[in-house]
Amino acid sequence: AQHLHTEIISADSRQIYKLMDVGTAKPSFPEKKLIPHHMIDLVYPDELFNAARYNREVRIIIEKKQNQGHLPFMVGGCGLYIKAVTQGIFEGPGPQPEFRKSLLCEAKEKGTSFLFERLSSIDPTASTKIHPNDLFRIIRALEVYHITGVPISSFRSNKALYPAPYDTLIIGLSRDRRELYNRIEDRCKKMVETGLIDEVKNLLNMGFKEDAFAFKGPAYTQAIEYLRGMYTLDRALYLMQRETKRFAKRQFTWFRQIPNIIWFHLDGNKPNAEDQTVKKILELVQKWLN
């Protein structure tokens, strides 16, 4: 970002939440002072935030950066957010609060699996792409069908509804799997050591519910389970590390399906490996711009 004289647009689906700093590994104050960051600390943990909203807000930032003569630089691991901006996204009809409320009550009474089975019966295609525990996306798919009578997968398969507006250069970074897993283990340990448990405890004490969508996923789930007395801290850390590794594996699967990604492999055993990779990426960017 310094070399390109631009700013960073975060594409992290958890860094959008306020008060969630340790478990999302947000950039530090010195990092943000060095390079301005966007799409961080936007909503509270009990507020809903989806890819459609991300897409709308990021496009405003991109247009502003382009008007200033800067190359927009989006960084992060949420494949859905990146896909929404670079390939377009179906936004669908607006929400129906009462219908959503009724589905939430059903989920609370009968379980998320009950709603997932309903989705599977009306939209088998969507059910293969939505995790059975992803209550937010399950409800959204059921809501679209309720309002339109058309499965959400039918809308999403019609690319004419949401054409991609940009020429994009997409760069992926990979590491040796063992090296990556070691780094994940160290990161999880560091998060626990630097206050993850206290961060979650404070959020719960402020009144945020354990089942808030912001808490879904590695780190926060295990921290909550530890605070509920389900595990020892060592066990919670182990599960956090395990689930983060699984999440990283799913990320690789997602990104390998995106066409035209140019991959760079980082080798931690080689001196100056990251500096050399930065140099190669900048050369690629300049070639692409010309």
N, C-alpha and C positions, 0 to 999 in steps of 0.2 A: 504493500500500500504506500509506503514511503517513496519507493522508487517510481511508482506510477502517479504520485502526487494526487492521491484520491483518498476516499474514506471507506470504512468497512461497513457493509450491510450484513448483519448477523442473520443466518438462516438456521438458527437453533430454536427448536420448538419449546424449550424450557426457559431459555434466557429472556423470553418475553415477560416472564412473571416477576413482579416486584417481591422483595423480601426473600427471594430464593437465590442466594448468591453462592454459598459454598457448594451445594449439591449440583449446581449447574456449571460450576467453574467459569463464572463470568470473567471478562477481562478486568484486570486490576485498574485502580485509579491512574497509576502512571502510564499504563498501556492506553487507556482512553484519552489521557492528556496528550500522548504522543500521536495517536491516530484517532480521530472521532469515530465512534461506533453508533450505528442506527439499529432500531428494532430490538432494543434491550429495555427492560423495566417498563413495559407498556400497560399491563393489567395486573390485578391482584389474583391470587391463586384460585379464588372461587368464581372467577369470570371466565366465560368461554371465549376461545380464540381459535379460529380455524384457518385453513389454507386460503380460502377465498378472501378473508379479511387481510391476511398477510399479503396476498397478491395485490390487492387494491392499494394498500399503504406503501408497499415497496415500489410500485410503479410511479408513485408520486415522487419518491426519493430519486429513482433512476432518472426521471425526466429532469429534475432539478440539477442533478450532477451532469447530465449530458448538456444542458443549457449553459453550464459553467465550463464546459469543455473538458470534463473529467470522465474517465472510464469507470463506470459503476463496477464495484468489486464485492460480490456476494460470497460469503464464507460460512460454511457450517454443515452440519450432518443431517438435517431433516430433508430427506429426499422428496417428500411431498411438497414442501415449501419451494424447493428449487424447481421441481417440475412445474408447479403452478405458475411461476414467473417466466420460465424459459420455454415452456410448451403450451401455456394457457390452461385454464381450468373451468369446469362447469360450476357455476355458482348456484343455480337452481332457484326455486321460489323462496321467498322469505319465511322465517320461522313462524310456527303457530304455537305460542306459549302454552295454551291449554292442552293441546295434544301432546306436547313434550312432557308436560307435567303428569299427564295420565300414564305415559310410558315409564316415566321415572318411578311412579308409584307401583306399577306392575313389576318393574325390575327389583324394587326394594322388597316386594312381597313374594315374588316367584323366582327372582334371580335373573341375572343378565342372560344366562343360557336360554331362558324362556323366550326372550325377545329375539335372540340370535336364531333360534329354531323357526320363529315366524318369518324372519328375514330370509332364511334359507328356502322357505317354501314359496315365497313370492319373487325372490330374486337370487337364484342359485349362483349366478355369476358374481354378484356383489359379495355374497357370503364367502367366496373363495379368496377375496382380497381384503376382507375386514377380519381382524382378530376377534375370536369369540368373546373376549373380555373387554373389547373397545366399545364401551357403552355409548360414548358420544357419537361415534360414526354409525353404530347400529341404529340409534334413534334418528339420526339425520336421514339415513337411507329409508327407514320406515316412514318418516315424515314426508319425504319427496313423493313416495308412492301414494301416501294418503291424500296429498294435495293434488297430484297430477294424474294418478292412476297408471303412471308409467314407471317401470323400475329405474332406479338411479343409474344402473349399469348401461341402460340404453342411451341415456343422455351422454354419459361419459365416453361412449364409443363413437359418438358423432363429433368428430374433430372440427367440423365446420362451425360448431357452436362457440368455440373458443380458440381462435387461431393464435399461434405464437407471434408475438409482436417484435421480437428482437433477433438479431444475429448474435449468437453466443459462442464463447470459447469456454468449454467445461474441462476443468483439470481435476484429476483424482490423485490422491496420495495413498500409497500402500506401503506396508512393512511386512517383514517376515512374521508369520503368525505367532511364533513363540516370543519374539521381541515385542510385538504388539500386546500380547497377553501380560507380559511382565510389566509393561508400562501401565496397563489397566489396573493391575494389582497395586502398583505403587500409587496410582492416582486415587483409588478408593481408600487406601490406607491414609493418604494425606488428607483427604476430605474429612475422615473421621477425626484425625488428629487436630484439624484446624476448626472444628466446631460444627460439623454436620448435625450431630445429635441435638445440640443446643438450639440450632437454627430450626429444626423440625419441632422441638418442644415449644419454642416461642410461638411458632405459627399456629400450633394446636391451641395454645393458651390464649391466642388472640381470637379464637373462635372459628378458624378454618377447619372444615370437616375432613376427616381422614380419607373419605372417598372422593375428595375433590379431584378433578381431572388432572390438575397440575401435579399431583402427587403420584400419578401412575408412572411406572417405569423404574429403572434401577436407582439405587441410592435412597430416594425418599420412601419407597415401599418398605425396604428393609429397616430403615431408621424408625419408621412408624411401628413395625412389627416388634422391634427391640423395645421400644417405649411401652408397648402393650404387654411386655413380659413374655413374649413368645420365644425369644432366643436370648442367649448370652450375647455380649457385644462381639466376641470373637466369631460366633456363628453367624451373626448378622453381617459382619464384614466379609466372611467367606461367601455368603449368598449374594451380597452386593457385587463382589468381584465376578462370581459365576454368571449372574444375570447381565452384567455389563459386557462380558465376553460374548454372550449369546446375542446381545443387542448389536454389538459390533459386527458379528457374523451376518445378521440380517441386513445391516447397512450395506455391507459389501454386495450381498445378493441383490439389493435394490439398485445400487448404483451401476452394477454390471449390466443391468437391463436398459440403462439410459444410453441412447446411441451417441457416438462421436465423442465420448470421454477420452481424453488423452491422459494416460496414467504415467506417474512417476513413482519409482520405487525408492524408498528411503532405507539406507543400510546404516544402522547405528554403529556398526563395527568399523566403518570407514571414517577416517578423520575428515572433518569439514563437509560431511555428506549433505547436511541441510543447506549450507551455503552454496554448494555446487548445484543443488536442486533448484534453489531460488534463482541462480544465474541462468539455468536452462529454461526455467519457466518464463523469466523476463525476456529471454531471446525469442521464445515461442510467441509471447504476447506481441512483441515488436513486429515479428514476421506476419502475424495475423492482422495487425492493424494496417500494415502496408499492403 
